[in-house]
Amino acid sequence: LVDNKVEGVYPDLQTAENMMLSPLLYNPDSRDILYFGRAELGLSDLIDSLKEISLLAVDPRFRLGGLFDSVKQSDCNAVRITNDPVSYMAERAGLEWYDIIILPGIEPDNYRSSRLVSSEFIGRVAAMLSDSGILVIPTSYDTDRYVSGEVAALLSTIRNSIVPDLAYVTVWPGDATLIMASPSNIFELPIDSLSARMDNSGYQSTYLDEFFLRNRLEPYKRARVDSALSGNSDARNRTAQPILPQLQAVYRSHSGFDRTLLSFLFDKLYGFLLLLLLVLLLLLYTLFRPRRCRRFGLFLYFTAGIVSIGLELLSFYVYQNTAGSLYSELAALVGSFMLGLSAGTCYSQRFEGDGHEYPALVVLLAAVIMFGFTWDSIDPRLAFWYHILFLFVTALATGSLFVAATRRYYFDKPLSNRGTGYAVELAGSAVGALFTLTVLLPTLGITRLLLVSGLLLLVALIGAVLTRRSY
């Protein structure tokens, strides 16, 4: 059990044969296999029977490997490396080549898992495949007798994300649909040839026999799947706009309420319009009320909360997708943000007077612009320090903006309780946390999301100037 879901069952020979033997039928000379996940869940046993094949398993969970070793020892040709898949590919792409690369058969219901089937990650995979190498993507979607619209949308998005780098793709229908891709046209083989290769492999398969292949690869089944996938959009899952978690949420929704809510948030940008309405109402409340300079302090609180938490989460997301990370690196990113908040607050508190909101908003706006132009061009080896600096500067300006908002709203009540301002700031942070990655990222994408953040900061800056003389 991982994250309250069954990740694997041991022994699970059927899943292992599905992942390993299927690509071997198209490329029987394969020797070097790269697998992202735990090889102990059945795959290592299969490797024991395939003596000429070596397996490299990459997984970030070091302690989990120790737990497996305490239960079952394996002397197979499998080597385990503790590393994040994205981090490993960023370091080794173009330096190592494999005959088969297998992605874990996980559902893309979050950004951490869906990044492994993004166009960017597939591009790195393609750089590590041999000329006749095969990428294997096991899925849990059932296409054996019927292809629903939700399943077609998911599978077509995955296939569209693969095609730019691996032009030849084949989809095996079944209760657990299998996707394979290669830079070479090696999938145009009749079932008789595949069956003959299975018989000549020297391995007595338990599940992949001639009857299984003929049943799974019946022409009308494959034609039905290809037709369903071709009839969908050409959308791809990209780091700049990850849509697979959104499609997975629709697929997993069961009740009418779930579908209605997801349609409201995703289909027609209602979520963005709802956020825009909330911001406009707060802005109007602060601008068209008596003592509007003081009231505008509430808008600065809200802006600081929503923009800072949004940029923080976006930075975490981009770092995970471009460089990968282990827990210690994420802790350092969080720590740099918190350090920036404390430094910005302490620095601004040392100086008397007003006007700290102007440089704070300008620095935040500059950070947004800089991030928008550079986030996808940073070398993965420098990404850690890039995001450390970005988060520190963002938090530094946010801390200063907190002080400026406090001095505006409480300028005539220095000893009063700060609960109202703190509550508005928390409300902004809550809205940013709920909307930024959950709704706006898959619907708008990173570029438009940053544009919205920049416009909000610009509105706050203009409003601060307009309300400057109303003390």
N, C-alpha and C positions, 0 to 999 in steps of 0.2 A: 504494500500500500504506500503510495506516494501522493501527498496532497489530497488525501481522502479518496483516491482512485486506485484501482488495481493497475499497476504498471506492467506487471508480468507475473506469470505463473510457472513454477518449476515442478516437474519437467514439462515443457511445451514444445515438443518436437515438431508439431504441425506448423507452428509459427516460424520456427527456425528453418525448416525445409522450405517454406514459402519464401522467406527472405534470401536464403543462400542458394538453394538449388535452382530456383527460377532463372536468375541471371546466368548461372553456369550453363544452362541449356543453350543460351545464345553465345556465350563466350567460354567454351569449355577449357581453354588454355589459361584461364585466370589463376593467378597464384597469390597475389597480394590483395588483401581485403581490409578496408577501413570501415569501422562501425562506430557510430556514436550512440553509446548507451552501455548497459550492463550486459556483458557477454556471458555472464554466469547463468542467465535465465534460459538455458537450453541451447544457445548458440555454441557454447564451448564444447558441449557434448558432441554436437555435429562435427565440429572441427576435429575432434579426436578421431573420427572415422574418415576424414579427408586429409591424409597425412601430408600431401604436397602443398597444402594451402596454409598460409600464415595469416593471422588476424591481428589487427591493431584496434583495440577498443579504447575510445576516448570518452571519459565521463568525469564531471567535476566533483563527484561525491566520494571523497577518499574514505571516509568512515564506513560507508556502505560496502565498499570493497572488503574491508576488514571483517565485517559481519558475515559476508558470504564465505570468506576463507575459513571462518570458525565453524561453518556448517558443512562445506563441501570443498575439498581440494581438487584442483584440476591440473593435469600435466599436459594440456593441449598446447598447440602452437599459437597461443594467444598471448599478446602482450597488452597490459593495461597501462594507460597513462591518465593521471589525474589532471584534467584541464577542461576549461570551458570550450565547447565545440567552435564557437566563433573565434575565440582567442587562438585556438590551435590552427584554424584555417588561415587566419590573418598572418600568423608567423610562418607557416609552412607552404602556403599556396605557391605553386611554381617551383618548389624545391624537391617535392616528393611526388611520385606517381603511383596510382593504384589501378588495379583492373576492375575492382568493384568497390563502390562506396555506398554504404547503407545508412540511411537516416532512421532514427528511432520511430516506431509506429505509434506516435502520440497524437492526440487531437490538438489542433491549433486553436485552443480556446483562450490563450493568453499570448502576450507579445513575446514572452521568453521562448515558447515553443514554436510559434508561427514564424519567428525570424529564421528558422532553419529551412523554411521553404519560401524565403524571399528571393527576389531576383539577384540581389547582391550576394547572398550566400551561395546560391546556385552557380553564380559566376566564378566564385572561388573553388567550388567543387569541380567545375569543368576544367579549371587550370591544373587540377591534380589527377585527372583521369587519363589513362593511356588512350591510344588511338581507337581501340575497340572497347574501351572501358564502359562500364554501365553504372548509372546512378539508380539506386533502388529506394523507392518511397512506399513503405507499407502504410495502408490506411485502414480505418475501421468502418468504412462506408459500404453498405450493402447495395450492389448493383446486379445481383444474380438474376432477379426476375422483373425488377422495376427500378427505374431511375427517377427519383423524385426531383422536383425543381431545386430544393435546397441542396441535395447531394450533387446535382449537376453543376450548380453555381460554385460549390467548393472545389470539385475536381477540375472544372475548367479553369478556375483561377490558379490552381496549382500547376496545371499543364501550361497555361500561358506564361507563368513565371519561369518555367524551365526552357521553353522553346528558343528564346533569344540566344542562349549559350549552348544548348544541346538540342540540335534540330530534330532528332529522331526520337519519338516518344511512342510507347505502346502502353495500353491500359488493359490489364487482365481483369475482367469482371468476376464477381463472386461475392460471398458474404463479407469478405474483407478485401476490397479492391486494391490491386497492386499496380503501381505506376513505375515504369522503367524508362530510362532515357539514355541516349548515347550520342557521341559526336559522329558516329558512323552508322550507315544503314545496315544494321545486322538483325533487324527484327522481322524481315520478310522471309520467314521460314514456315513451311507447312507443318502441321501437327505430326505427320509421320516422321519428319526429320527430328523434331524435338523429342519424340518418343524413342527414336533410335539412339539419340545422344544420351538419353536417360539410361537406356539399357547398357550402353557401352561405357558408362562412367565408372563402373566398378563399385558403385555404392547402391545398396539395395534400399530404395526409398520406401518409407512406410505410407506416404500419402501421395506423392507425385508420380503416380503410375499412368499408363496409357489411358485408362478410363477417366481418370481425374482430368488429364489434359484435354481430352476430347470434349468432356462435359463443360469444362470451364471456358475453353476457347472456341465454342461453337460459333460459326460465322454470324448467325443472327444476333447472338448476345453481344458480340464485339461491335457489330454494326449499330445496335441499339445504343450502346454506350457512346460510341463515336458521334452518333447523331445528336444525342442529348448534350454532349459537351460542345459540339460545334454550334449548337443553337443558342449558346449563352454569349455573354459579352466578352470582349477581349481584355477585361480588367486583369491586372497583375497584382500580386502581393509584393509591395516594395517597402523599403525602410521609410521612404518619404510619405507613404500613405498605406499603412497596413490594414487590409480589409478582411483577412481571413478570420480573425477573432469575431468580427461583426457577423460574418456569414455563419460561423460556427454557432454563435448565440441564436441566430434565427433557426438553424437546424435543430438545436436542442430545445427550443421553446415548444411547449405542449399545449398550454391553455390559450384561449383567445385573448386574455389579458396580456400575456407575455408578447404575443404577436403584435397587438395594438401598441404596446409600449415601445417595442423595438422599432416598429414602423414610424412612430412619432419621433424617436430619437435619431434614426438613421436615414430613412427613405427620402425625406423632403427637407432636411436641415431644420426641422422644427426645434431640435435641441439648441441649435445656434441662435435661432430667432428668439427662443425663450430666454437665453442668456443675454442677448442684446436688449430685450425688453426690460429685464431686471436692471441692467446697467443704466439705461436711459431713465428709468423711473427714479433711481437713486440720484442721478445727475440733476434731473429737474428738481428734485426735492431740495437739493443743496443750493442750486443757483437761484431759485425763485422763492426764497424764504427770507424773512428778516435776519439780519446779521449773517449774511451768506458766507462771509469769510470763515466764520466759526463753523457753520454747517458744512462748508466744503472740506473741512478736516475729516469728516466722516467718509467722504468720497476718496480722499487720499488713503485713509485706513483700508478701505475696500480694495482700491487699486493695488496697494502694496501687498495685500493678502493674495489676491487672485493672480497677479502677475508673477510674484515670487514663487509661489508653490507650483504654478504652471510651468515656469522655466526650469525649476528644479526637477520636476518629474520628466519633462522633455529631455533634459540633459541625461538623466539616468537611462531613459529609453534609448537615446541615440548611442550612448556609450555601450550599452549591452548589445546593440545590433551591429556596431561597427568594429568594436575591439573585443567584446566579450569581457567577462569579469568573474572573479571569485568574490567571496563574501568580504574579505579584507579590503578589497579595492572599493566596493560599494560603501563600506564603513568610512573609508577615507573621504569619499565624495560627500557623504552626509556630514562628516566632521568639518570639512572645509566650508560648507554652507553655514553651519551653526557658528563657526568661528567668525565668518564674515558678518553675520547678524550681530553678534556681540561687539565686534570691533566697530561696525558702523554706528551702533547705538551709543557706545562709550565715547567715540570721537565727537559725535554731534552734540552730546550732552555737555562736553567741556566748553563749548562756545555759546555765549549768550546771544540773544537776538533771533531774528526770524529769517526766513528765506532759504532754509536748508532743503526745502522741497524742490527747488529749481535745479541745483546740481544733481540731486538724487534722481529726479525724473530723467534728466539728460543722460546720466550715466546708464540708467536702465535701458533707455531707448537706444543708446549706442551699443550696449551689450546685445540687445535683440537684433540689431542690424548686422553686427559683426557675426553673430551666431548663424544668421540666415545665409550669409555669403560663404561661410567657411566650414560648417559642420560636416559636410560630405566630402571634403577634400583634405582632411587631416590624416596623416600617416597613423595607422593603428598603434605604432610604437610610441607615438607622441600624444595619443588620445587621452591618456590618463591625466597628464599634466595640463592639457588643453581644457578638460572639463573641470579639473581642480581650480584653475584660474578663473574660468567662466563662472562657476558657482560662487567662488569667493567674492568676485566683483559684484555679481548680482545681489548677493546677500549684504554686502557692504552698503550698497545704495539703498537696499530695502530697510536696513536698520536706521539709516539716516532719515528715510522717509517716515518711519514710525515716529521719530522724534519730532519731525516737522508737523505731522498730523496732530500729535499730542499738543504741541504749542499753539496750533491754530484752534483746536476745539476747546482746549482748557486754558486759553490764555488769560481769562479773567477769573479762573477758579483753580489756582495752583494747588490747593489742598483737597480738592474734590476727588471722589473715587473715579478711577479710570475705566470702570466696567463697560460703559457704553462704547467707547472707542475700541476696547479690546474685543467686545462682542462683534462689532462690525468687521474688524480685521479677521476674526475667526470665521465669520460668515463668508468673507471673500476667499479665504483659504479653502473652506469647504467647497465652495462653488468651483474654484480652480481645480481642486483635487478630483471632483466628480466629473467635470465636463472636459478638462483638457485632453486627457488620454482616452477616456471612455467614449466620448461623443465627437469632439472636434477633430482629433487626429485622424480617425478613419474616414470622416466625411469631408474634411477640408484639406488634410495633408499638412506637412510641416511648414511649407512656405506660406500658405494662407493662414495657418494658425499663428505664426510669428507676425504676419501682417496685422491680424486682429489685435495681438498684444501690443504691437507698436502703435496702432491707432488709439487704443485705450490710453496708453501712456501720453500720447500727443494731446488727447482730449483733456487728460488730467493736468498737463502742463499749461495748456491754454486757459483752462478754468482757474488754475492757481494764479495766473497773471491777471485775469479779469476780476478776481475777487480780492486782489492784493490791497486795494485802497478802502475796503469796507470794514476795517477794524473799528 
